[in-house]
Amino acid sequence: MSDCKAVIFGAAGPSLTPEEEAFFREHKPWGFILFARNIVDAEQVRALVSAMRACTNQAEVPVFLDQEGGRVQRLRPPLAPNYPPASLLGEIYARDQRRGLRAAWLLSRLHAFDLLRYGINADCLPVLDVPVPGAHDVIGNRAYGTEPEVVASLGQAAADGLLAGGVLPVMKHIPGHGRAFADSHLALPVVDTPLEELRARDFLPFQRLSDHAMAMTAHVIYSAIDPDLPATTSPTVVEGIIRGEIGFDGLLMSDDVSMKALSGDFASRTRAIFAAGCDVVLHCNGNMGEMEAVAAETPRLLGRSLERAHRALAPLGTSDGGIEEAARAEFAELTQMVA
């Protein structure tokens, strides 16, 4: 793994081009990420994942996907059922806390069944953001609720469900995207909330799950902490808040470096992400010119970042041996509570 670069790349289409294969073999990214454009059918997905792994000559390569349920779900029928959004789990929890936690665990356990079928072993879940009234809908019903304790409890259950099935969870978007009044895919959100309020609400779910192995940053400015730089490129936020106050010492990956919330060219964005203290840079869209610029500024995984990467991959290959049919039946029963 020490020969890998500290980057997660996507691919442009449903199969690797010769140019992509050569590029990935040269740079050996630590991981890959899939999107809807990469997904056609079952055999094609398995072949793409296998081809990606073959480029790195590494026994264990994380392949990520955003499989939350609701509107953020890359695998769709017939490859995986359509699942409800996280807010429905919060509704179940509001009626019966025990059943709500069980539903959150089961949904993630079902994701694990679905993903591993195609060789995908990491899910960008749970979403630990806590929305506030009037915030942009980029989070919206992707959140488990509007109270940090609820979000933390259901997020923990969701992460545990993935791990039970041998799939790696990624907390997002640390230290909290719920107050953003803009979509960071399209613009740079600025949150002017006082630090004490951020500590009391936004940071709390991440603190509760701070012992987890992976987290993804928020492309959000928190003016009370750093008025100039978004969390992803702010040493003050990464070292002072994420590593310090929140206490997260796992593998910290950036959100997508190609999102419009970040400014500058791709080389300067990449340098800023590593200078801030992130362990891994994420680039999603498969644009070769952008990937070349990112790769040129990306170091090999070394030191603490390498240790965190090893720790993150430790659960791979483990499973509770659960029975899929029983899990699906139980989840369907629980969701009837709010049908």
C-alpha positions, 0 to 999 in steps of 0.5 A: 500500500505504501506504493499507492498515491493518496488519491481516490479517482473515478473513471469516465464511463462503464469500462476503463479506456486504455489511457485510463488503464495506463494512468492508473497503473502509473499512479496507483491510486489508493482507491476508486469511486463509482457513479451512475455513469459507470453502472450499466449491468451486473457483469459490467460493474464487476468487470470494471471494479476488477479492472480498477483493482488490477491497475494497482497490484494491491491485494486490498483496494477500496472501491467507494460508492454513494449508496445512501437511499433516497435520491443519493443511490448509485445502484438502482433496480435491477442491481439493487432495490430503491431504498428510502431516504435517511429521514424515514429512519428518523421517522421510525425512530421518533415513534420507537427508538429501538425499531428506528435503530434497528431499521438504520442498521438493517438498511446498511446491512442490506447495502452491504449485501448489495455492494459486495455482490459487485466487488464494491467494499466502501460506502460513503455513509453515514451522513452525519450532517444536522440540517437547520430550517432554511438550509439548502436542500443538498442535505435535506432528507438525506439527514436522519433528523434535525437533532444531533443526538438522533443523528448520532444514534442513527448514524452509529447504527448505520455504520455498524450495519455496514461493518457487520457486512464487511463494507467500510463506512465513511462519515460525511461531511465533517465537521458538518454541512447541515447549516449550508445555505448553498450547494457546495457542488455549485458554490462555496457555502459560508456559515456564520454561526458562532462556534459555541453553537457549532460545538453544541449541534454540528460537531456532536455527531462526529464527536460521538463517532470519532473512533470510526476509521474514515471521514469526508470533509465539507467544502464549507467556510465556518467564519467563526473558525476560519473566515477565508478557507473552507474546511477542506483546505483550512489547517485551522479547521482540520487540525484545530477542529476535526483532529483536535476538538472532534478528536477524529484520528482516522483517514480524512479524505476531501470531498470531491476536488472538482466541486465548484466550492473550491477555487483555483486550478486543480494543482493548487486545490490539491496542494491546499488539501494536503497542506491543510492536513487531509490524508487523501484527495478525492476526484470523482468525474473521470476527466483525464486532464484534471486527474493528471493535474491532481496526480502530479501534486499527490504524494505517496501514502506515508507516515500517519496517513499510511497508518490510518489507511491500514486501519481503515481497511482492517475490517475488509473480509469480515462479515456476520454471516447474516441471511439476506432474505430475513434482513429484507423481510424485517426491514420491509416490516419496520418501514411499514410503521410509517407507510 
